[in-house]
Amino acid sequence: MPGLVACNRRWGIGSDDLLFPALFEIGIRMLWLCVVIGIFVKHQIHASCDGSELLSIYLIGVLVWLTLVIAVNMVIIWFTTKGSIIEIRPRQFVSKLLYFRLVLVIPEIAWTILGTLWAFPSSNHVCESKDVVIIVKIATILAWIMLLAILLGVFIVFDPLGAVKLENSLSNLEDDPSLYVELPTIAALKARQVWKYRMKLLCCCCAGLDEHSQHAYTDIASLFASLFEDVDLVPSDIVVGLVLLHTKQFQALQAASLTCDQPDTATPSSSSMVITAGSCSSVITKVPTQEQEWMTINIACHFMKFARGSYGWPMFMYSNIGTGLCQLWTEMNCCLCCRGQPDFVVDDNCCLCHAAALKNITGLKDSDLIYVSFHNRVYAVPFYVAIDHATSSIVVAIRGTLSLRDALTDLNAECEFLFHSENCPSGFLCHRGIYRAAVFVRDKLEESNALNDALALYQNYSLVITGHSLGAGTASVLAILLKQKYPGVRCFAFSPPGGLLSPDLAKQTEEFILSVMLGDDFVPRLSIPAIEELKSNLLQCILECDQPKHKVLLGSFWNIVKSNMAASEQSGPENRAASPGVGIPLLNSTHHSVTLPYTQPVQRKHFGNLERHWSKCSSIPTLVPPGEAYVHTEDCDNLPVEVGRSLFL
């Protein structure tokens, strides 16, 4: 921290990140050294034999450079563990030691070639035993693997923008540790291209290269470049920052728990009502507006099964390990491999496994399914239209994230203008990727005429749209798009994305959208401003930390081990949440706790507490979850079984 400076550029690794790689290499080299010494001693019996000179030279050379490599790594360990995360002066010789270590690669290559020339031609094995030959062959193969591993490691930590970051650092850490980098326009464009290439490389086999995917790569690259390329961080810094931030939050929760020993009292007000259970963690936090009769947890749980059914057979098999195939067998129809799929089913497999899982979860029959689409591309999400006679509803259920294509839709989190209104001249905004997914579903509904056909058959039925995660966001935006045509539409959104609608638009949806969330689920609290604040808090924790990075990581690992041991020994509820940060004082005592934006409880009308967190980054428009809110907190043991199962799945 910051990135290591070598060869006139910054790299994606810090000067304090070399402890564990160096220890790993020392272990490998020590084992190797012992084997070579054994071979050398055994070889002395045949040292005067013809053809053994080459092996002698190889073994002596290997002993020398292995000793040098081990010694250099020990010195690297000595320096890389000095200083705190941001104190780089005690580690100023690490780059010079790496130069020397790089020089040792040259004799390593030469002696590996020499060992290969001796080991593999059989004419050189006149006097040596078969065991020695096999060991030397294995040693040379492992040597080539080590060289490839070093090359791969250099490729992984190479930062294409390293030279630009070194030139444009805002400050010297020794004088003013701001950790920020200001990239010029050309470098910012290059950063977007780098992120676009990374996204293509990550999703090349799954997301495709169609027009929508290309646009998604560009939009996501711009977003990631703006979020991550203005700070001088390496991946290990982010991990350590999250550990420190988690520790601070846990300390804050411990302090807050001391004030929660008294029985809770709820004072109803015109804007909010908190339903408590006599303890600090209430079962349900309800945020009502006009007490809609259909906005109840029981009705929400009924429609949760439709959202679950949209995930098809992968989620069903995961939820029913060992018995899933037996349960689906009765609903599958492998004869369709020859006859083709029914007209109302699109892009299911030949045995209709997705539809079989859907019917098993929801209890629907073939006659209840109007239109089922499992077509999945970027901005194209699977969904289905069904008849629910139990509630006299036409249900449109939309699947959540289950593929890399869906992840690209999620990550395209820039703002998109939905429409303008007289009450909001600046326009209503929403999540771009989810808006495009909602438009896809709307167009498919119009193209297939599924809704009109269903409402023509059941004229007294109401329209309900539901989904989970990405599907919840898509369902919410789709409900907005269909509101004018179907005024009675209702939406149940389970864990909708936090950065979904602008506050003015979200307020307009309180009468027909119900959002249901579970405890500290981060998805409904996740948005670009929340990430910006998280980044700011993370940097602050790193600046406050006066411990070396390896102590923070080892301390966190040891506390996790202690927590698991304590949880296995004591099964009481009070012992389930063991401390993640007890043992090592990771932070200076003069600094106080900080609270993550995605752990705030929802206790005010229209997510008021969260809006204050989401609005701190004024350069980015604030987007919030839709509609009315039910929040189930951590104390879910008191919920009905079907409620807990629905929310967790």
C-alpha positions in Angstrom: 0.0 0.0 0.0 0.3 1.8 -2.3 1.2 -0.4 -5.3 4.8 -1.5 -5.5 6.9 0.8 -7.6 9.3 -1.1 -9.9 10.5 -0.6 -13.5 9.1 3.0 -13.4 5.5 1.9 -12.9 3.1 0.8 -10.2 2.1 -2.8 -9.9 -1.0 -4.5 -8.6 0.7 -5.7 -5.5 2.0 -3.9 -2.4 5.4 -4.0 -1.0 3.9 -5.6 2.1 2.1 -8.4 0.1 5.2 -10.6 -0.4 5.3 -12.4 3.0 3.1 -15.3 2.1 4.4 -15.8 -1.5 8.0 -15.7 -0.1 7.1 -18.2 2.7 5.5 -20.5 0.1 8.6 -20.3 -2.2 10.9 -20.9 0.7 9.0 -24.1 1.7 9.1 -25.4 -1.9 12.8 -24.5 -2.4 13.8 -26.1 1.0 12.2 -29.3 0.1 13.8 -29.2 -3.3 17.2 -28.4 -1.7 16.9 -31.5 0.5 16.1 -33.7 -2.5 19.0 -32.3 -4.5 21.5 -32.8 -1.6 20.3 -36.5 -1.4 20.8 -37.0 -5.2 24.2 -35.3 -5.0 25.4 -37.6 -2.2 24.2 -40.6 -4.0 25.7 -39.4 -7.3 29.3 -39.2 -5.8 29.5 -43.0 -6.1 29.4 -42.7 -9.9 31.1 -39.3 -10.2 34.0 -40.7 -12.2 31.7 -42.5 -14.7 31.5 -41.4 -18.3 28.6 -39.0 -18.9 28.2 -38.0 -15.3 30.0 -34.7 -15.6 26.9 -33.0 -16.9 24.8 -34.2 -13.9 27.5 -33.0 -11.5 27.5 -29.5 -13.0 23.7 -29.5 -12.9 23.5 -30.6 -9.2 26.2 -28.1 -8.0 24.6 -25.2 -9.9 21.1 -26.1 -8.5 22.5 -26.2 -4.9 24.1 -22.8 -5.4 21.1 -20.9 -6.8 18.6 -22.7 -4.5 20.6 -21.4 -1.5 20.7 -17.9 -3.0 16.9 -17.9 -3.7 16.1 -19.0 -0.2 18.4 -16.4 1.3 16.9 -13.6 -0.9 13.4 -14.6 0.1 14.3 -14.5 3.8 15.6 -11.0 3.3 12.4 -10.1 1.4 10.3 -11.4 4.3 12.4 -9.3 6.8 11.7 -6.1 4.9 8.1 -6.8 3.7 6.9 -7.2 7.3 8.2 -3.8 8.4 6.0 -0.8 8.9 2.3 -0.4 8.9 0.1 -0.5 5.8 0.8 3.1 4.7 4.3 3.3 6.0 6.3 2.4 2.9 9.7 3.9 3.9 10.7 0.8 6.0 10.0 -1.3 2.9 11.9 0.8 0.4 14.5 -1.9 -0.4 11.8 -4.5 -1.4 11.9 -3.4 -5.0 15.7 -3.7 -5.2 15.5 -7.2 -3.7 12.9 -8.1 -6.3 15.4 -6.9 -9.0 18.0 -9.3 -7.5 15.5 -12.1 -7.4 14.6 -11.5 -11.0 18.3 -11.8 -11.9 18.4 -15.2 -10.3 15.8 -16.4 -12.8 18.4 -16.3 -15.5 20.7 -19.0 -14.0 17.5 -20.9 -13.0 16.5 -21.1 -16.6 20.0 -22.1 -17.7 20.3 -24.9 -15.2 16.8 -26.1 -15.9 17.7 -26.4 -19.5 20.9 -28.3 -18.5 18.9 -30.7 -16.3 16.5 -31.3 -19.1 19.3 -32.1 -21.5 20.7 -34.6 -19.1 17.5 -36.2 -17.8 15.6 -37.0 -20.9 18.1 -38.4 -23.4 18.6 -42.0 -22.2 22.3 -42.0 -23.5 23.4 -40.0 -20.4 22.1 -42.5 -17.9 24.9 -45.1 -18.2 25.9 -45.2 -14.5 23.0 -43.7 -12.6 20.3 -45.7 -11.0 16.7 -45.5 -12.3 15.6 -43.7 -9.1 18.1 -40.8 -9.6 17.0 -40.4 -13.2 13.3 -40.3 -12.3 13.9 -37.8 -9.5 15.9 -35.5 -11.8 13.2 -35.7 -14.4 10.6 -34.7 -11.8 12.8 -31.9 -10.6 13.3 -30.4 -14.0 9.5 -30.6 -14.8 8.8 -28.9 -11.5 11.4 -26.3 -12.3 9.6 -25.4 -15.5 6.3 -25.2 -13.6 7.8 -22.8 -11.1 9.1 -20.6 -13.9 5.7 -20.6 -15.5 4.1 -19.8 -12.1 6.5 -16.8 -11.8 5.6 -15.6 -15.3 1.9 -16.0 -14.5 2.3 -14.1 -11.2 4.0 -11.2 -13.0 1.1 -11.2 -15.5 -1.5 -11.1 -12.8 0.0 -8.2 -10.8 0.8 -6.2 -14.0 -1.3 -3.0 -14.0 -1.7 -1.6 -17.5 -2.2 1.9 -16.0 0.8 1.5 -13.6 3.0 4.1 -15.3 0.2 6.7 -15.5 -0.8 6.1 -11.9 2.9 6.7 -10.8 3.0 10.0 -12.7 -0.4 11.3 -11.5 -0.4 10.3 -7.8 -1.9 13.3 -5.9 0.6 13.0 -3.0 3.6 11.3 -1.5 2.4 8.9 1.2 5.2 10.0 3.5 3.9 13.6 3.6 0.1 13.4 2.8 -1.4 9.9 2.6 -4.5 10.7 0.5 -4.2 7.5 -1.5 -6.0 9.1 -4.5 -4.9 9.3 -8.1 -6.1 11.9 -10.6 -6.0 10.4 -14.1 -5.9 12.7 -17.1 -8.6 12.3 -19.8 -6.5 10.1 -22.0 -5.6 7.8 -19.1 -9.3 7.7 -18.0 -10.3 6.5 -21.5 -7.6 3.9 -21.3 -8.9 2.8 -17.9 -12.3 2.2 -19.5 -10.8 0.2 -22.3 -8.9 -1.9 -19.7 -12.0 -2.7 -17.7 -13.9 -3.5 -20.9 -11.2 -6.0 -21.9 -11.4 -7.5 -18.4 -15.2 -7.9 -18.7 -14.9 -9.5 -22.1 -12.2 -11.9 -20.9 -14.3 -12.8 -17.9 -17.6 -13.4 -19.8 -16.2 -14.5 -23.2 -17.6 -18.0 -22.8 -21.0 -17.2 -21.3 -22.3 -13.7 -22.1 -21.6 -13.6 -25.9 -20.6 -10.8 -28.2 -23.9 -9.6 -29.4 -24.9 -5.9 -29.5 -26.5 -5.8 -26.1 -23.4 -7.5 -24.5 -21.1 -5.0 -26.2 -23.1 -2.1 -24.8 -23.1 -3.7 -21.4 -19.3 -4.1 -21.4 -18.9 -0.4 -22.3 -21.3 0.8 -19.6 -19.9 -1.4 -16.9 -16.3 -0.5 -17.8 -17.1 3.2 -17.5 -18.7 2.6 -14.1 -15.9 0.4 -12.8 -13.2 2.8 -14.0 -14.9 5.8 -12.3 -15.2 3.8 -9.0 -11.8 2.1 -8.7 -9.2 3.9 -10.8 -9.0 7.0 -8.7 -7.5 5.3 -5.7 -4.0 3.7 -5.3 -5.2 0.4 -3.9 -4.1 -3.2 -4.5 -6.5 -6.2 -3.9 -5.0 -7.1 -0.5 -5.6 -3.5 0.7 -9.3 -3.9 -0.1 -9.4 -7.2 1.8 -7.6 -5.7 4.8 -9.8 -2.6 4.7 -13.0 -4.7 4.8 -11.6 -6.7 7.8 -10.9 -3.4 9.6 -14.2 -2.0 8.7 -16.0 -5.1 9.9 -14.1 -5.0 13.2 -15.2 -1.4 13.7 -18.7 -2.2 12.9 -18.7 -5.1 15.3 -17.4 -2.9 18.1 -20.1 -0.4 17.3 -22.8 -3.2 17.5 -21.3 -4.3 20.8 -21.5 -0.8 22.2 -25.1 -0.4 20.9 -26.2 -3.8 22.4 -25.4 -2.5 25.9 -28.3 0.0 25.5 -30.8 -2.6 24.3 -31.1 -4.7 27.5 -34.3 -2.9 28.4 -37.6 -4.2 26.9 -38.4 -2.4 23.6 -41.2 0.1 23.4 -42.8 1.2 20.2 -44.4 4.5 19.9 -46.6 4.6 16.8 -46.4 7.8 14.7 -48.0 9.0 11.5 -45.0 8.1 9.5 -43.8 4.8 10.9 -44.6 1.8 13.1 -42.1 -0.6 14.5 -43.4 -4.1 15.5 -41.1 -5.3 18.3 -40.6 -8.6 20.0 -39.3 -7.5 23.4 -35.6 -7.6 22.3 -33.1 -5.5 20.3 -33.8 -7.4 17.1 -37.5 -7.1 16.1 -39.2 -9.7 14.0 -40.8 -7.3 11.6 -40.3 -3.6 10.8 -43.3 -2.3 8.9 -43.4 0.9 7.1 -47.1 1.6 6.2 -48.6 4.5 4.2 -52.3 3.8 3.8 -52.6 0.3 5.2 -53.2 -1.5 1.9 -55.1 -4.7 2.7 -53.0 -6.8 0.3 -49.7 -5.7 1.9 -49.4 -8.5 4.4 -46.6 -10.9 5.1 -48.8 -13.9 4.5 -49.8 -12.8 1.1 -46.2 -11.9 0.3 -45.1 -15.4 1.3 -47.8 -16.9 -1.0 -46.3 -15.1 -4.0 -42.8 -15.8 -3.0 -43.2 -19.3 -4.3 -43.9 -17.9 -7.7 -40.6 -15.9 -7.6 -38.8 -19.1 -6.5 -40.3 -21.1 -9.3 -38.9 -18.8 -11.9 -35.4 -20.0 -11.1 -36.1 -23.4 -12.7 -34.3 -26.7 -12.1 -30.8 -25.5 -11.0 -32.2 -23.8 -7.8 -34.6 -26.6 -7.2 -31.8 -29.2 -7.3 -29.7 -27.1 -5.1 -32.5 -26.8 -2.6 -33.3 -30.5 -2.7 -29.9 -32.2 -2.9 -30.3 -35.9 -3.3 -34.0 -35.9 -3.8 -34.5 -33.2 -6.5 -34.3 -35.5 -9.5 -36.8 -37.9 -8.0 -39.3 -35.1 -7.3 -38.9 -33.7 -10.9 -39.1 -37.0 -12.6 -42.9 -37.1 -12.6 -43.2 -33.7 -14.2 -40.5 -34.2 -16.8 -41.4 -35.2 -20.3 -38.4 -36.5 -22.2 -40.6 -37.6 -25.2 -40.6 -33.9 -26.2 -37.0 -34.4 -27.3 -38.5 -35.8 -30.5 -41.8 -33.9 -30.7 -40.6 -30.4 -29.7 -41.7 -28.0 -26.9 -45.3 -26.8 -26.4 -46.1 -23.4 -28.0 -46.3 -21.6 -24.6 -42.8 -22.7 -23.5 -39.7 -20.9 -24.9 -36.1 -22.0 -24.6 -36.6 -24.8 -22.0 -34.5 -28.0 -22.5 -35.8 -31.0 -24.3 -37.2 -32.6 -21.1 -38.8 -29.4 -19.8 -36.8 -29.5 -16.6 -37.3 -25.8 -15.9 -41.0 -26.1 -16.3 -41.1 -29.2 -14.2 -39.3 -27.4 -11.3 -41.6 -24.4 -11.7 -44.7 -26.6 -11.4 -43.3 -28.5 -8.4 -42.5 -25.4 -6.5 -45.7 -23.5 -7.2 -48.2 -26.3 -7.4 -49.4 -25.1 -10.8 -50.7 -27.3 -13.6 -50.0 -27.1 -17.3 -53.4 -25.5 -17.8 -52.4 -22.7 -15.4 -49.3 -21.7 -17.4 -50.0 -19.1 -20.1 -46.5 -18.3 -21.3 -43.1 -19.5 -20.0 -39.8 -18.1 -21.3 -36.4 -19.2 -20.2 -34.6 -17.2 -22.8 -31.6 -15.6 -21.2 -29.3 -13.0 -22.6 -27.9 -9.7 -21.4 -31.0 -7.5 -20.6 -33.2 -10.6 -21.4 -34.4 -12.3 -18.2 -36.5 -15.5 -17.9 -40.1 -15.1 -16.8 -43.5 -16.7 -16.9 -47.2 -15.8 -16.8 -49.5 -18.1 -14.8 -53.0 -18.2 -13.3 -53.2 -18.3 -9.5 -56.8 -19.4 -8.7 -56.1 -19.2 -4.9 -55.9 -15.4 -5.0 -57.7 -14.8 -8.3 -54.6 -13.3 -9.9 -52.7 -13.3 -13.1 -49.1 -13.7 -12.0 -46.0 -12.5 -13.9 -42.9 -13.9 -12.1 -39.4 -12.8 -13.2 -36.2 -14.7 -12.4 -33.3 -13.2 -10.5 -29.6 -13.4 -11.1 -28.5 -16.9 -12.0 -26.0 -16.4 -14.8 -23.1 -14.2 -15.9 -25.6 -12.6 -18.4 -27.8 -11.6 -15.5 -24.7 -10.3 -13.6 -23.9 -8.0 -16.5 -27.5 -6.7 -16.3 -27.0 -6.1 -12.6 -23.7 -4.3 -13.0 -25.0 -1.9 -15.6 -26.1 0.4 -12.7 -25.9 3.8 -14.4 -29.1 5.9 -14.4 -31.6 5.8 -17.1 -34.5 8.3 -17.6 -37.7 6.4 -17.3 -40.1 9.2 -18.2 -40.8 12.8 -17.3 -43.7 14.1 -15.2 -45.3 17.5 -14.4 -44.6 16.8 -10.7 -40.9 16.0 -11.4 -39.6 18.2 -14.3 -36.1 16.7 -14.0 -37.5 13.3 -14.8 -37.7 9.9 -13.0 -34.6 7.8 -13.0 -34.0 4.1 -12.7 -31.3 1.4 -12.9 -30.3 1.2 -16.6 -29.8 -2.6 -16.9 -33.0 -3.4 -15.0 -35.0 -0.9 -17.0 -33.8 -2.6 -20.2 -34.7 -6.0 -18.8 -38.2 -4.7 -17.9 -38.7 -3.4 -21.4 -37.7 -6.8 -22.8 -40.4 -8.5 -20.6 -43.0 -5.9 -21.6 -42.3 -6.3 -25.3 -42.5 -10.1 -25.0 -45.8 -9.8 -23.1 -47.2 -7.7 -25.9 -45.7 -9.9 -28.6 -47.2 -13.1 -27.2 -50.4 -11.4 -26.1 -50.1 -13.4 -22.9 -51.6 -10.9 -20.5 -54.5 -10.0 -22.8 -55.3 -13.7 -23.3 -55.2 -14.4 -19.6 -57.4 -11.4 -18.7 -59.8 -12.3 -21.4 -60.3 -15.7 -19.8 -60.4 -14.4 -16.3 -61.8 -11.0 -16.4 -62.3 -10.6 -12.7 -58.7 -11.5 -11.8 -56.1 -8.9 -10.8 -52.6 -8.6 -12.2 -49.7 -9.4 -9.8 -46.0 -9.1 -10.8 -43.3 -10.6 -8.6 -39.6 -11.5 -8.6 -36.5 -11.9 -6.4 -33.3 -9.9 -6.6 -32.8 -8.8 -10.2 -36.3 -10.2 -10.8 -37.7 -8.0 -8.1 -36.1 -4.9 -9.6 -37.4 -5.9 -13.1 -40.8 -6.6 -11.7 -41.0 -3.2 -10.0 -40.0 -1.3 -13.2 -42.4 -3.5 -15.2 -45.2 -2.6 -12.8 -44.5 1.1 -13.4 -44.5 0.6 -17.1 -47.8 -1.3 -17.1 -49.5 0.9 -14.4 -51.3 3.1 -17.0 -52.6 0.2 -19.0 -53.4 -2.0 -15.9 -54.3 0.5 -13.1 -54.9 -2.4 -10.6 -51.4 -3.9 -11.0 -49.7 -5.0 -7.8 -46.0 -5.9 -7.3 -44.3 -8.1 -4.6 -40.5 -7.4 -4.8 -38.3 -9.7 -2.7 -34.9 -8.2 -1.9 -35.0 -5.6 -4.8 -31.7 -3.9 -5.6 -31.1 -0.8 -3.6 -30.0 1.5 -6.5 -33.2 1.0 -8.5 -35.5 4.1 -8.5 -35.0 7.8 -7.9 -36.6 8.8 -4.6 -39.5 10.8 -6.2 -40.4 7.8 -8.4 -40.1 5.3 -5.5 -42.5 7.5 -3.5 -45.0 7.2 -6.3 -44.9 3.4 -6.1 -45.8 3.0 -2.4 -49.4 2.2 -3.2 -48.8 -0.7 -5.6 -45.3 -2.1 -4.8 -44.4 -4.0 -1.7 -40.7 -4.7 -1.0 -39.8 -7.5 1.3 -36.2 -7.8 2.7 -34.5 -10.1 5.2 -32.3 -8.7 7.9 -29.0 -7.3 6.8 -29.3 -8.4 3.2 -26.9 -6.1 1.4 -28.7 -6.2 -2.0 -31.6 -3.8 -1.1 -29.0 -1.5 0.5 -26.5 -1.6 -2.4 -26.1 1.4 -4.7 -23.4 3.4 -6.3 -23.4 6.1 -3.6 -23.3 3.3 -1.0 -20.2 1.9 -2.7 -18.6 5.3 -2.8 -19.2 5.7 1.0 -17.9 2.2 1.6 -14.8 3.1 -0.3 -14.3 6.2 1.7 -14.8 4.4 5.0 -12.4 1.7 3.8 -9.7 4.2 3.0 -10.2 5.9 6.4 -9.8 2.5 8.2 -6.6 1.8 6.3 -5.2 5.2 7.2 -6.0 4.7 10.8 -4.5 1.3 11.1 -1.1 1.2 12.7 -0.5 -2.6 12.3 1.3 -4.4 9.5 -1.0 -6.0 6.9 0.0 -9.6 7.8 -0.9 -9.1 11.4 -4.4 -7.9 10.5 -5.0 -10.9 8.2 -3.6 -13.4 10.6 -5.5 -11.9 13.5 -8.8 -12.0 11.5 -8.1 -15.6 10.5 -7.4 -16.6 14.1 -10.6 -14.9 15.3 -12.6 -16.8 12.7 -11.1 -20.1 14.0 -11.9 -19.1 17.6 -15.4 -18.1 16.6 -16.1 -21.5 14.9 -14.6 -23.4 17.8 -16.8 -21.5 20.3 -19.9 -22.0 18.1 -19.3 -25.7 18.0 -18.8 -25.9 21.8 -21.7 -23.7 22.8 -25.0 -23.9 20.9 -26.8 -21.1 22.7 -28.1 -18.1 20.6 -25.9 -15.7 22.6 -22.8 -17.6 21.5 -23.6 -17.8 17.7 -22.1 -14.4 16.8 -18.6 -14.5 18.2 -16.4 -11.5 17.9 -14.5 -11.1 14.6 -12.1 -8.6 16.0 -11.2 -9.6 19.6 -7.6 -10.2 20.3 -5.5 -7.8 18.4 -6.0 -4.0 18.6 -6.2 -3.4 14.9 -7.1 0.3 15.2 -5.9 3.2 17.2 -8.0 3.7 20.3 -8.5 7.4 19.4 -10.7 6.5 16.5 -14.4 5.7 16.9 -16.6 3.2 15.2 -18.1 3.6 11.8 -21.3 2.1 10.5 -21.6 0.5 7.1 -24.3 2.0 4.9 -25.8 -1.4 4.0 -26.4 -2.5 7.6 -28.8 0.3 8.7 -32.2 -0.9 9.7 -35.2 0.5 7.8 -37.3 2.3 10.4 -38.7 5.4 8.6 -41.2 6.0 5.8 -39.6 5.4 2.4 -36.2 4.3 3.7 -35.4 7.6 5.3 -32.3 6.5 7.3 -30.8 4.8 4.2 -31.5 7.8 2.0 -29.2 10.0 4.1 -26.4 7.4 3.5 -27.1 7.1 -0.2 -27.3 10.8 -0.8 -23.8 11.7 0.6 -22.1 11.4 -2.8 -23.7 14.4 -4.6 -22.0 13.6 -7.9 -24.0 10.4 -8.4 -27.8 10.4 -8.6 -29.4 8.7 -5.6 -31.5 5.6 -6.4 -33.4 3.7 -3.7 -35.6 0.5 -3.5 -39.2 0.7 -4.7 -42.5 1.1 -2.9 -43.5 0.0 0.6 -41.1 -1.9 2.9 -41.3 -5.0 5.1 -38.0 -5.8 6.7 -37.4 -9.1 8.6 -34.5 -8.7 10.9 -32.0 -11.3 12.2 -34.4 -12.8 14.7 -36.2 -15.0 12.2 -36.7 -17.9 14.6 -40.2 -16.6 15.5 -41.4 -16.4 12.0 -43.7 -19.1 10.6 -41.8 -21.9 8.9 -43.1 -21.2 5.5 -42.2 -17.5 5.9 -38.6 -18.2 6.9 -38.2 -20.8 4.1 -39.5 -18.5 1.5 -37.3 -15.5 2.4 -34.2 -17.6 2.8 -34.6 -19.3 -0.5 
